């Protein structure tokens, strides 16, 4: 008789880690700064109200209390002041632990440098005029970008896929890019749609290309728009939405092959 062995199914790593890792949204640097400021205001207000300290003396007391340096007090605290100091120290444990976690996260994971890089990139994009916006860095987007690089043209890439953005970052090319959804109005504004000369949308989804063309045309009526169309049926809709030129890869490939045939036949006879 065949023996059946009951095996324990392994716990997926993603689910196992879910219980031990904090979500990125939980570690917010603005919230950490806000909590520190509120702790200072709470402590200073308490000392001024309970002990009659001046603003300077209250600030001094809060600093030596939350930093636990152990310097002498301005004057001997009352029983209410001692209770308030104890509460302030307990509150500080939580606030300090959270602020330290945020600081460590941003340093260890390089979030500070990422934010600096994004800020610098955004400033460079804001300075562009009469540039080109390329939506999508897929097969066709890469060919388009390479052509622009060869001719030293100013352009901005909009790509939402993190893996593709990572490929751009690891490559040797120095280009301006935005990792967001090109169908959103805010993304096109960040890319400088108001000052752009041309927009090229090369996404594989015709509906997304259609939405981008429609939005971009409303934002900049003078914009020259070139759109890719995966289906011949979408050509008319894209032109109605505001595209100046609609390119279908299959038509371009067929035209090129037919041109080669008509060019080579006379020489083969």
C-alpha positions as CSV (number, residue, x, y, z in Angstrom):
1,X,0.0,0.0,0.0
2,X,1.2,3.5,-0.8
3,X,2.0,5.6,2.2
4,X,0.7,9.1,2.3
5,X,3.0,11.6,4.1
6,X,1.3,14.7,5.4
7,X,3.6,17.6,4.7
8,X,3.4,21.0,6.3
9,X,3.0,23.8,3.8
10,X,5.7,26.5,4.1
11,X,4.6,29.9,5.2
12,X,5.2,32.4,2.4
13,X,8.0,34.8,3.2
14,X,5.9,37.8,2.3
15,X,3.2,36.9,4.8
16,X,5.7,36.0,7.5
17,X,7.4,39.4,7.1
18,X,4.1,41.3,7.2
19,X,3.8,40.9,11.0
20,X,7.3,42.1,11.7
21,X,7.8,45.1,9.4
22,X,6.3,48.5,9.6
23,X,4.7,50.0,6.5
24,X,6.6,52.8,4.9
25,X,3.6,55.2,5.4
26,X,3.9,54.7,9.2
27,X,7.3,56.2,9.3
28,X,6.6,59.8,8.4
29,X,9.3,62.4,8.9
30,X,6.8,65.3,9.0
31,X,4.9,63.5,11.7
32,X,8.1,62.9,13.7
33,X,8.9,66.7,13.6
34,X,5.3,67.6,14.4
35,X,5.4,65.3,17.5
36,X,8.6,66.8,18.7
37,X,7.3,70.4,18.3
38,X,4.1,69.5,20.1
39,X,6.1,67.9,22.9
40,X,8.1,71.1,23.4
41,X,5.0,73.2,23.4
42,X,3.2,70.9,25.8
43,X,6.2,70.9,28.2
44,X,6.8,74.6,28.0
45,X,3.1,75.4,28.5
46,X,2.9,73.1,31.5
47,X,6.0,74.5,33.3
48,X,4.8,78.1,32.7
49,X,1.4,77.3,34.0
50,X,2.3,75.1,37.0
51,X,5.6,76.7,38.1
52,X,5.3,80.2,36.8
53,X,8.5,79.9,34.6
54,X,9.3,82.4,32.0
55,X,9.5,81.3,28.4
56,X,13.3,81.0,28.5
57,X,13.2,79.0,31.8
58,X,10.4,76.7,30.5
59,X,12.4,76.0,27.3
60,X,15.4,75.2,29.4
61,X,13.4,72.8,31.6
62,X,11.9,71.0,28.6
63,X,15.4,70.5,27.0
64,X,17.0,69.1,30.1
65,X,14.0,66.9,30.8
66,X,13.6,65.2,27.4
67,X,17.3,65.0,26.9
68,X,17.8,63.5,30.4
69,X,21.1,65.3,30.8
70,X,20.5,65.8,34.6
71,X,21.3,69.5,35.0
72,X,19.8,71.4,37.9
73,X,16.3,72.8,37.9
74,X,15.5,76.5,37.8
75,X,14.0,76.1,41.3
76,X,12.7,73.2,43.3
77,X,9.6,71.7,41.6
78,X,6.2,71.6,43.4
79,X,4.4,68.3,43.7
80,X,2.3,69.2,40.6
81,X,5.5,70.1,38.8
82,X,7.1,66.7,39.7
83,X,4.1,64.8,38.5
84,X,4.0,66.8,35.2
85,X,7.8,66.2,34.7
86,X,7.2,62.4,35.1
87,X,4.3,62.5,32.6
88,X,6.5,64.5,30.2
89,X,9.3,61.9,30.5
90,X,7.0,59.0,29.8
91,X,5.6,60.8,26.7
92,X,9.1,61.5,25.5
93,X,9.9,57.8,25.5
94,X,7.3,57.2,22.8
95,X,8.0,60.4,20.8
96,X,11.8,59.9,20.9
97,X,11.5,56.2,19.9
98,X,9.3,57.1,16.9
99,X,11.6,60.0,15.8
100,X,14.6,57.7,16.1
101,X,12.9,55.0,14.0
102,X,12.1,57.5,11.3
103,X,15.6,58.9,11.3
104,X,17.2,55.5,11.2
105,X,14.8,54.4,8.4
106,X,15.6,57.4,6.2
107,X,19.4,57.0,6.8
108,X,19.7,53.3,6.4
109,X,17.4,53.0,3.4
110,X,18.8,56.1,1.7
111,X,15.4,57.9,1.7
112,X,17.1,61.2,2.4
113,X,19.3,60.9,-0.6
114,X,16.4,59.7,-2.7
115,X,14.4,62.8,-1.7
116,X,17.4,65.1,-2.5
117,X,17.7,63.4,-5.9
118,X,14.0,63.8,-6.7
119,X,14.1,67.4,-5.5
120,X,17.1,68.2,-7.7
121,X,15.5,66.4,-10.7
122,X,12.3,68.3,-10.2
123,X,14.2,71.6,-10.2
124,X,15.9,70.7,-13.5
125,X,12.5,69.8,-15.0
126,X,11.0,73.1,-13.9
127,X,13.7,75.0,-15.8
128,X,13.0,73.2,-19.1
129,X,11.4,75.1,-22.0
130,X,10.3,73.7,-25.4
131,X,11.2,70.2,-24.3
132,X,9.7,66.8,-25.1
133,X,7.7,64.6,-22.8
134,X,7.9,60.8,-23.4
135,X,5.2,58.8,-21.7
136,X,6.3,55.2,-21.3
137,X,9.8,53.7,-21.4
138,X,9.0,50.3,-23.0
139,X,10.4,48.9,-26.2
140,X,9.3,51.9,-28.3
141,X,10.0,54.4,-25.6
142,X,13.7,53.3,-25.3
143,X,14.2,53.7,-29.1
144,X,12.7,57.2,-28.9
145,X,14.8,58.2,-26.0
146,X,18.0,56.9,-27.6
147,X,17.2,59.0,-30.7
148,X,16.8,62.1,-28.6
149,X,20.0,61.4,-26.8
150,X,21.9,61.0,-30.1
151,X,20.5,64.4,-31.2
152,X,21.0,66.0,-27.7
153,X,17.4,67.0,-27.4
154,X,15.8,68.0,-24.0
155,X,13.2,65.5,-22.8
156,X,11.5,64.1,-19.7
157,X,10.5,60.4,-19.3
158,X,7.3,59.6,-17.4
159,X,7.2,55.9,-16.3
160,X,5.1,54.3,-13.4
161,X,6.8,50.9,-13.3
162,X,9.3,50.8,-10.5
163,X,11.4,48.1,-12.1
164,X,11.8,50.2,-15.3
165,X,12.7,53.2,-13.2
166,X,15.3,51.1,-11.5
167,X,16.7,50.1,-14.9
168,X,17.0,53.8,-15.8
169,X,18.8,54.5,-12.5
170,X,21.3,51.7,-13.0
171,X,22.1,52.6,-16.6
172,X,24.8,55.0,-17.6
173,X,22.5,57.4,-19.4
174,X,21.8,60.7,-17.6
175,X,18.1,61.5,-18.2
176,X,15.3,63.3,-16.4
177,X,12.4,61.1,-15.3
178,X,9.3,61.1,-13.2
179,X,8.0,57.9,-11.6
180,X,4.3,58.5,-11.7
181,X,1.2,57.7,-13.7
182,X,1.2,59.7,-16.9
183,X,-2.6,59.7,-17.1
184,X,-2.8,62.0,-14.0
185,X,-3.0,65.8,-14.5
186,X,-0.5,66.4,-11.7
187,X,2.1,64.2,-13.4
188,X,1.9,66.1,-16.6
189,X,2.2,69.4,-14.8
190,X,5.3,68.1,-13.0
191,X,6.8,67.2,-16.4
192,X,6.3,70.8,-17.5
193,X,3.4,70.3,-19.9
194,X,2.7,74.0,-20.0
195,X,6.2,74.7,-21.4
196,X,6.7,71.6,-23.5
197,X,6.9,71.6,-27.3
198,X,6.1,68.0,-28.0
199,X,4.5,65.0,-26.2
200,X,5.1,61.4,-27.3
201,X,2.9,58.8,-25.6
202,X,4.2,55.3,-26.3
203,X,2.2,53.2,-23.8
204,X,1.0,49.7,-24.9
205,X,-2.6,50.5,-23.8
206,X,-4.6,52.6,-26.3
207,X,-7.1,53.7,-23.7
208,X,-4.2,55.2,-21.6
209,X,-2.7,56.9,-24.6
210,X,-6.1,58.3,-25.5
211,X,-6.6,59.7,-22.0
212,X,-3.1,61.3,-22.0
213,X,-3.7,62.8,-25.4
214,X,-7.0,64.3,-24.3
215,X,-5.6,65.7,-21.1
216,X,-2.5,67.1,-22.6
217,X,-4.4,68.8,-25.4
218,X,-6.6,70.6,-22.9
219,X,-3.5,71.7,-20.8
220,X,-1.5,73.0,-23.8
221,X,-3.4,73.7,-27.0
222,X,-0.2,74.5,-28.9
223,X,1.4,71.2,-28.0
224,X,2.5,68.8,-30.8
225,X,1.3,65.3,-29.8
226,X,2.5,62.0,-31.3
227,X,0.8,58.9,-30.1
228,X,1.3,55.2,-30.5
229,X,-1.7,53.1,-31.4
230,X,-1.6,49.3,-30.8
231,X,-4.8,49.0,-32.9
232,X,-5.7,50.6,-36.2
233,X,-9.2,51.2,-34.9
234,X,-7.8,53.6,-32.2
235,X,-6.2,55.9,-34.8
236,X,-9.3,57.9,-35.5
237,X,-10.2,58.2,-31.8
238,X,-6.7,59.4,-30.9
239,X,-6.8,62.1,-33.6
240,X,-10.2,63.2,-32.5
241,X,-8.8,63.5,-28.9
242,X,-6.1,65.9,-30.2
243,X,-3.2,63.9,-31.5
244,X,-1.3,65.5,-34.4
245,X,0.2,62.2,-35.5
246,X,-0.8,58.6,-34.7
247,X,1.7,55.8,-35.3
248,X,0.9,52.1,-35.6
249,X,4.0,49.9,-35.3
250,X,2.5,47.3,-37.6
251,X,1.8,49.8,-40.3
252,X,5.4,51.2,-40.1
253,X,6.8,47.7,-40.2
254,X,4.7,46.7,-43.2
255,X,5.5,49.9,-45.0
256,X,9.2,49.4,-44.4
257,X,9.1,45.8,-45.6
258,X,7.2,46.8,-48.8
259,X,9.7,49.6,-49.5
260,X,12.6,47.1,-49.3
261,X,10.8,44.8,-51.7
262,X,10.1,47.5,-54.3
263,X,13.7,48.8,-53.9
264,X,15.4,45.5,-54.3
265,X,13.3,43.9,-57.1
266,X,14.8,46.1,-59.9
267,X,18.3,45.1,-58.9
268,X,17.4,41.3,-58.6
269,X,16.1,41.1,-62.2
